[in-house]
Amino acid sequence: MDGSTNSLDDVSAGSSAEYPDRVSVMEGRLQLQENEITLLKSSLADALRRLRLHDQLIPLLKQQLIAVNPAAARVLNQVFCSDGFSSSRKLSSSSALDGTRHPATSQVGNNIEGENGHYGDNGTLAPMCKAPTYDRATQTELTPLGQDQGLDGVPLALTSDIQSLSLEDALPKGISLTEGSQAKLHRTQGLEEEDEEVEKDLSRTSSVEEPIHPTTIKSLQREDLQDPNGSTESLSSARQTPISGSPVPPKDLPPSPRSGPLSTILEGQNKPLVRRNSEKLAKDPQEKTKKRLDKKAASSANLLTRSPSLESRTKDLIASAGSPGSRRGTQGQSIKMFIRGRPITMYVPSNIQNYDDLRMEPPVEKLELDWVYGYRGRDCRANLYLLASGEAVYFIACVVVLYHINNRTQRHYSKHTDCVRCLTIHPDKVRVASGQTAGVDKDGKPLQPYVHIWDSSTLITLQQIGLGTFERGVGSVAFSFADSGAFLCVIDDSNEHMLSVWDCAKGTKHAEVKSTNEAVFTVEFNPNDSTNIITCGKSHVYFWTLSAGSLTKKQGIFGKYKKPKFIQCFVFSLTGDVLTGDSEGNILTWGKSPGDVKTLGKGAKETFQIMRQTRAHDGSVFTLCMLQGGALLSGGGKDRKIIRWSADLAPERECEIPEKFGAVRCIADVDGEELLVGTTRNAILRGTFSDGFVAIVQGHVDEMWGLATHPSQDVFLTCGHDRLVCVWNTEEHKLDWCTTLEEYGLCADFCPNGAVVSVGLSTGRWLVLDLQTKDIVSDYTDGNEQLSVMRYSTDGSFLAVGSHDNFIYIYNVTESGRRYSRYGKCNGHSSFITHLDWSKDGKYIMSNSGDYEILYWDIAGGCKLLRNRYESKDREWASYTCVLGFHVMGVWLEGSDGTDINALCRSHNERMVAVADDFCKVHLFQYPCPKPKAPNHSYEGHGSHVTNVRFTHCDSHVLSMGGKDTCILQWRVKRGGTGDSGGDRLHSSSSTSTSSPEP
């Protein structure tokens, strides 16, 4: 027993190294099985749908025949038994899927062509058409047999003999169908959507959740009907023209993986027309049922055999074209795009004659960074400094901002690839060092952190430090002072918090050592001795000595004083002492003490101990700032106070920061009297003890989603999880006003008159705010789930509210947007609403949902779902924010999973589309961009997923907002500019805002 146990342990230990490989293999197998199950569901849904269609066929055919010729109906009743006819219909559909040939089939093929170019003894043949469907998302009428049953997978030689048959051939000579009857007997555009709708109903949840990498593919399906005069085709044309609406693939393309083989139809001699399998099925109903089930199973098996995985199916290019002769004289094209295995059909507008000839180019317009709203004070320290140029330097997201406090202009250093985490300035107050976090790219690969040393006057990068050395990110940086900034000290965010010293001129590492496993908040060189470095953090203060390329440390001794949980900050006094601020609200003075010879013996070394403790604040001391005359400034957390201390730590003056700005995070001295204060609620204040402080920089403090631009003014609104609603001015670059709500806002839209704005909240509640008074003028609730989109119609008479309860609520708007009454509710989506747009006439809505649906609604007609989406292909839309649609299909990258695009917005001149993606980028495409992999200009600056994007009312600027980075970027639109195109990092220059050039 022991031996067997040991052997099992050995096997387990030996195989543990192979565990990741086995997991990968099993995940791959599981993925293939999930794909096959999804495809099987699709094929079964297709078979069941066709059976249902055939059941409905006979009553409709009789109705049509009675309407045009009662005599023909009596003849039909004599030839076909109604029960046998219906039963044979069901089996023939299954036969068409698996390619099985039945004996009665030869009777159909025994008809020969007459001189008039038709088949059969008497020139008649009952048409084989699909009955109307009334699916949830698409409504179709009759379609000839084979449209969706795989004719594109059958050799042309096997289908040419039945391609010109129609219902007119079954009528006596001299009788013709009315124009209205002809329209009913021919398939309405959009029937091919029914396959995907049935498939979606059966596998909605699994298709959304399964991790299938999407692939955008093209599927052109043309429906070419005969000339309106109803003239018949000759045999030569019939052998080249399929049944109306049935696609035939070009000879150089493989059969579509979704099409199934049809039953073989042979040609014979003159024999009466008999419905296939009708006699046999009428004699043996049980055998009929058994064979039908067998054939459905065989059809699904054949389909799976032809297409072993759903992913490989979606990667194939499918193109099938119809015949040039049609009764409507029009051509209809549809494009299919697959996202996570789900087909999305989009119809080509009539003004596009040839989809293949469309050329996609990047727009002639470009973007340049104009202004950055916000400041990162909520979770970063020592990130606000004043340069010799009079500019305050701070950071947010991936941008370091240089804000001139007097001229109120901005410049931007934008060479970082992820969020900036720390900042320091050189003793010359010109050079700046900034460190970033690691992050990942769109493929999940880690981006290596580093430190950039750059010139603040030219914005040119001078040195890149530590690429490939630091882990996770850079937590703190500091220049040496005693040797004019020759060295740079860096603490990274690894578990050991590695402390390294670098030669700034050469960019080489001078020394490195493990610091501690506890959090490290800041690091500084002794201003009088570059070999002395101090770090502080959780429950520690370390004094480091740099000697001969190595670092040794001594820990500060708290002795009789209570050891605080955190040492938040420290500075050096003019006398060389170290002053620390801690989480207990105390300022501790540290100094050197000789070794305790009595206790430690003759070889005892000197230690660093607390010389004095000063009570300073209620709560933590977040920051300390040493003034030129030796005075000290301290900033408190809980009490939000700024206190000025004399050189001997006697309090002199104090003031309190308003509660709405939060606690004091950082203090920068301007001229000894005036101060800059960074706060924990992402604001920068400017002022003095006597005059108080005012905000010069403000921003959100939590994730943002709601963004709306004013219809006629240079104003925009933002809202987010911090429950703030902020109205900003794009020309003056400032916050006009802000209010706090009871719940957090997720979406907003301005009324077309510009007097009020609606804000959707997280609880299903939505408010209407007056822009002048800031008052709430209306308050409504729809459902109990969060709202995702608010959109006014063009004339302001309707408001559409999209919710996560899958409904779109429509309201009548009166009294200039101050009174609302429920008009109706759009019910048809099977997932939460994500985006919607109104048509230019204000009568229709296009909407997207979380399961990648595109639906159209007739609002003027009573909020009805337009089941035939083909009818909306030429409709003009007042705005275009839906991420799914023909005109914006090119914004999706290959490999997208359906959530990679968070928002998009078409410009008012309908020339550009701005896109916000999940990879921290803003893209600019031309409009329309209906082809995959459309070229674009790409811009970086955000440090988190970009949640929303909007054009201003005159298309002069683009506004983008980040999620977790709480940053709002304002981009100026450069019209007809030249230079590098998409994919470059942002480069901008203007009179009020410039961004860093290339080194």
Secondary structure, 3 states (H helix, E strand, C coil): CHHHHHHHHHHHHHHHHHHHHHHHHHHHHHHHHHHHHHHHHHHHHHHHHHHHHHHHHHHHHHHHHHHHCHHHHHHHHHHCCHHHHHHHHHHHHHHHHHCCCCCCHHHHHCCCECCCCCECCCCCCCCCEECCEECCCCEECCEECCCCCCHHHCCHHHHHHHCCCCHHHHCCCCCCCCHHHHHHHCCCCCCCHHHHHHHHHHCHHHHHHCCCCCECCCEEECCCCCCCCCCCCCHHHHCCCCCCCCCECCCCCCCCCCCCCCCCCCCCCCCCCCCCCHHHHHHCHHHHHHHHHHHHHHHHHHHHHHCCCHHHHHHCCEEEECCCCCCCCCCCCEEEEEECCEEEEEECCCCCCCHHHCCCCCCCCEEEEEEEECCCCCCCCCCCEECCCCEEEEEECCEEEEEECCCCEEEEECCCCCCEEEEEECCCCCEEEEEEECCECCCCCECCCCEEEEECCCCCEEEEECCCCCCCEEEEEEECCCCCCCEEEEEECCCCCCEEEEECCCCEEEEEECCCCCCEEEEEEECCEEEEEEEEEECEEEEEEEECCEEEEEECECCCCCCCCEEEEEEECCCCCEEEEECCCEEEEEEEECCCHHHHCCCCCCEEEEEEEEECCCCCEEEEEECCCCCEEEEECCCCEEEEECCCCCEEEEEECCHHHCCEEEEEECCCCCEEEEECCCCEEEEECCCEEEEEECCCCCCEEEEEECCCCCEEEEEECCCEEEEEECCCCEEEEEEECCCCEEEEEECCCCCEEEEEECCCEEEEEECCCCCEEEEEECCCCCEEEEEECCCCCEEEEEECCCEEEEEEEECCCCEEEEEEEEECCCCCEEEEEEECCCCEEEEEECCCCEEEEECCCCCEECCCHHHHCCCCECCCCCCCCHHHHHHCCCCCCCCCEEEEEECCCCCEEEEEECCCEEEEEECCCCCCCCCCEEEECCCCCEEEEEECCCCCEEEEEECCCCCEEEEEEECCCCCCCCCCCCCCECCCEEECCCC
